[in-house]
Structures are given as structure tokens and as C-alpha cells.
Amino acid sequence: MPVTGRLLRIDLSHAAHRSETIPEHLMQTYLGSRGLNMYRLYHEIPAQTDPLGPDNKLIFGTGRLDGTLYPGTRFNVSARSPQTGLVGDSNAGGFWGAEMRFAGWDQIVLEGRSPEPVFIYIEDDQVQLRPAKHLQGQDVWNTHRLIREELADPDVQIACVGPAAENGVRFAGIFTNLVRTAARTGMGTVLASKNVKAVAIRGHQPVRVSDPKAFLTLIQKIEKHLQQHPEFASRKLLGTPRLLTSLNALGALVTRHFQTGHFPAADKVSGERLAAEYNIKNKSCFACTAPCSRWFMIHDGPHKGLYGEGPEFEPLGAFTARVDNDDLDVAMVAIDRCNRYGMDALAAAEAIAMLMELNQRGLFTSEDAGVDLSWGNPDTILTLLDLMAYRQGIGDLLADGAAKAAARIGPHAEPYAMHVKGLEIIQGEPRGLKGYGLGHCVASRGGDHLRAEPFFELSGDEAEGQRRFGTPKVAHPGNYEGKGKLVKYFEDWCAVIDSLNICKNTAVCMEGVPFETAAALLNATTGWTLTASDLQIAGERIINVERAFCMREGISRKDDRLPSRFLNEPLPKECGPSAGLVFEQDIMLDEYYQTRGWTREQGWPTRSLLRRLDLMEIESDPDFPNIEEGLS
């Protein structure tokens, strides 16, 4: 029996909806979730579409493993990004993706714009657009509470926006389960631009697998692998904040806005301190048996009583080392404030850190900003978050993201916006993590690590590096050799994992689901007969569709670049193993383009590559750049 998918298309302008069938060949070609979202993004959103106009579409996607026993499933949400103008796509865990499958949907596409504020309520095949004026201005936590009270259902799953999105902050996210965040690239801003406060969903349908016995055997094998993994205990106890101490030891923890990779106060803000003094219990995503999240509480001091879930490493590092703040309580308050306002904590922290460095250098001062921009000032950190969320005062300048803020300040400020293609770089120092740095350069979202997650460069396994990537040096983060091959491999892998919609922490970083296992899982779920090679090609196809979308918007090699600091300024001596390193950008880009089959001059896929990947419709797209055949 063919395995088709179900798509729910909601026309907000006319308060109408319809169901469509996703053909089996499309499901096999793009696998699900991120892959299908990218297919639809390219084919349904024309070049130069206004990201905040009614012609942009917001697409929710699930994978075939959502709602099954796989330990920890997720969802993707995609549109043209209002922050970058490129691929807008974000991914979150929790329980929302599983509930979408229980309701019977693989994709939900929101089109047009509602004339009045609404929230969408989906219960299986029933769709309602319910008035939401009473929800306007409410924060993420209150929105969850009020919708559950209105629907008289404590188990309904809610994806919503906070006041930041309603006020047009271009890096606002979509939040589920209070703090599970599809944070990056402004997907919440797109949802709010459609006059939608939330999508609430409830399902009562089973998610069936084709071969339950084979599927259960695979799940048991994966869970055993995870529980025997040498990192299992630390991931369960500390979660991702475990990285703060290890990156600091490597000299690659972003500190004082990338001026150094070593934070002297790391012990005061570490994952170890969180576990010892703040954490109350573990929390997990749907069906996960390797829970890496935690519920915390501040027990003493001026912020006593604050509680919530998390934090993750990126916002923790961003509101401590990046802004030179050694007060863990203040960082927790800042992260909580971002979550309640509904905005990307990393983007917000970069905007603050950029202003602090500009003030340090006399290029944009505290007097210019109207707040004290000295490093680590706790009142300033929290005040700027308030101003950003409501686009007030200096916050209006910052609310479009660091790149646009620097451009408005002036050319002298632009080198200090730490972004790629308009998206702020993560909390890892690319001079000391060269595979990750190359991943930032070429990622379709911008300065992003999750499109590649090339953790292997931290392994030190030279023999495996030689076997898989042709050089033992690829296994060391400070060396550039082999990183083009490394990033290409991990990008393809991560595209598959996002399309299955499972957690990269377990599937990739803990190596629980290599291509062979992914194929076996899909086959046991669907009855297909896909091979590991089929999935690797599917991942490659997805990456090239994303590149094609970016190319239509004018992206080429000139944009696959880190800020000049990383190329010209060596890391200082206190960075230990990373001291003296710079980023060898062009050498790595050449290797990456050659490995991927893209042209060296522009970084564009060739026509022969598009044909090999069955992407001939992209080749014939009149908006697609004219590519000369062959590699040079």
C-alpha cells in the first residue's frame, strides 16, 4: 500500500482550509519535515517575496518518526526569513510535533493573512480560526495558560508567539511547551505577521508503523547504544550546558564578543554549577529515554523564586561569556525574559554584546545608546531586552538583528556585527572550531551550526579521520585540512535527521542513527526499501534545494564569509590550545565546493549535479542563475 502524507492548507485571508495528499514519491525523495518543507519553500514562495507580506507562507512539518517510540522527536517550521531574506527554518522539540502526527498531519501550510487576530485550533480533521484579541500582548507563558483554559484541555499542544513577534522583532520565534523554541530566523515574526497568535493542536489518532517488531528491535538497539555512550551520564545530568566548561578549556568559548575564547569566570556560570545549585529534576521531549533538559529554580538573592526549564548552552554562554557577565542569576533572568517575550536569545545577546564592544572602542557610546554599555552590566542587559521586545528607544535599532543595526549605526560599526548572511554566529569560536566555522559560512540559514554539527572534529580519532575523510588532521578542531569533506558529510546527515525529525544530540552527536540505521527505521515505519545511499542522496538533494533558494535571492561565494576578525586576528595567548589560530576561509571553501560539486567562483551547483539529484525543475527555473557547466 502506498505511503502518502497529509497536508493541511489553511487560507487565512478567506478563513478556509483544505486537505491535500503528499504523493509517495515526494515523501521518498524528501523524506519528511525539513526536506518536504524545503521543497515547498522553493516551489511555492517566489523569489523576492516580502517575508512579512501575505504571499509568504509558513510551513509546519513533521517526520515519519514523530509520535512513535523513537526517543525524542521534533518539528520544523519554515518560511522566507524576515531577518535574513533567505531560508527561514527552525526546529524545536517537546511534544508539539508528536501531537501534529496524532492529529493526522504531516505538513500544515499557512497562507495569506487573517483580517482579525486569531489563534488556530486543530483537532484531528477539524479546523477553527478562533478570535484572539484577548491574547494580544500576552507573553508566551500566559498565552499557553489562557488557551488551555479556553479549550478546557490541559493536554492541548500550543505553538505561539509573544509580544516580540507582535511588535515586529525580526528574530522572534515560535514557542511550544513554554520554552521549547523554534527560535532562529524569525519564524515567530512571520506567524504574527499573519495575525495569528498561536496554533493549538490536539490529536486522537494512532501513529502506526509497517513492521512493529523490526521497529521495536531498532529502538531497543538505539536506546542501548545511547545508554552505553560515554557521554550519556553527563548529558543527562548537565544537558548542553556541559559544553561551557569544555569549550572554555579548548579556548573556543566566545567571550567579550569574540575578542577571546577564554572566560575566566566560567566556573561561576557552568553547567556543573547549574546541576549542583539550581536543577530540580530532569525533563525530556516526547518518548525520550535520554532526557537532557532540566527544571531549575533560583533559591536565593534578588531573583529568588524564578523557575523554568533549561537553559540550553547557547543562551547560557551568550548571556554570560559573550557579554562578559559572571552573574549566573542575571543570565537566567535574561534567558527567561527572552522566552516569555518570545525572541531568539542568541540574536538578542549578540546585539547587546556588539553595542558593548562598540562602546569599548568609542564607536557607539553609552551616551549614544541612552544606557550604560559597560561590559557585563546586569541592569543594561535586562533593560535592553525589554526595549528590544517593545521596539522602544535603542531597542528599535536592535530589533532587526545585529547586522541591520550595525548598518544603521554606520560603516564603522559593520565589522563588529558577528553574523553570516544576517544570522548571528553561535557561541562557539570558529578560529578554534574550524569545521563549525566552515559550517557557519555555507549554512543556508546563515551563522548556524545545526545545519552541519560536525562534532567529529572534536574526537581526536586520527585513524577514523583518515578512513572517512582522507586525512588524520580532520579529527582536530584547530586544523583546517579535510574540513570541506567533513562539513559536506555532516550537512547531508543532518538534513536527513531533520527530515526524520529526531534529535541531533542523540542521532548525530551520540552517533545513534547513522545513515544505515536511519534507512532501517524508515523502512520499518513505512514498508519502503530505501538504502543508506538513498538517504545520503536525499540529504544532498535537500542541501542543494536550500542553496538554490538562497541563490535566487542573490547568494554566492561572496556571502559565504565570516567577519574579518576571524581571518585576521589570532586568538590571544590565554586561549590555550586555540591560541594564535585564525580561520583559513578560502582554503576550506575551495575544498567544500569541490566536494559538493559546486563551482569554485560562485559556489553554485552545476547543471550536471542538479540532474544527478533529480532537480531538473530547478535548472529550468527562470529565476535561477545561469550556471556555466563544469567545475573550475
Order of alpha helices (4+ residues) and beta strands (2+ residues): beta-beta-alpha-alpha-beta-beta-beta-alpha-beta-beta-beta-alpha-beta-alpha-beta-beta-alpha-beta-alpha-alpha-alpha-alpha-beta-beta-beta-alpha-alpha-alpha-alpha-alpha-alpha-alpha-beta-beta-alpha-alpha-alpha-alpha-alpha-alpha-alpha-alpha-alpha
